[in-house]
Amino acid sequence: MCGIIQGGISRHKRRQSTGIIDEVLRANETYAEDFTQGKLPVQPAKKLVVVASTDARLALSQILCMGDIHTIRNAGGIMTEVALRSFVISHYPRGTR
């Protein structure tokens, strides 16, 4: 056998993914310790919502030359029913458009 375990993932691949998870958890812990933005308002200052693809290569804050916006990301950046619901939740209480 090739080291297959329950779920069809080899032990080697499981160790690799665990290493990545540990790395992400450490990065999150560092971020949380240094986080100083907790008192900022929930409303984005630019009152803008952008629907975009989940493509990790898209750095929206750099593409749009702005931060402080709400982003809704999904496969294809398509306004689906779920994305629309997220937009409504952002729009009505926070005044985004």
Order of alpha helices (4+ residues) and beta strands (2+ residues): alpha-beta-alpha-beta-alpha
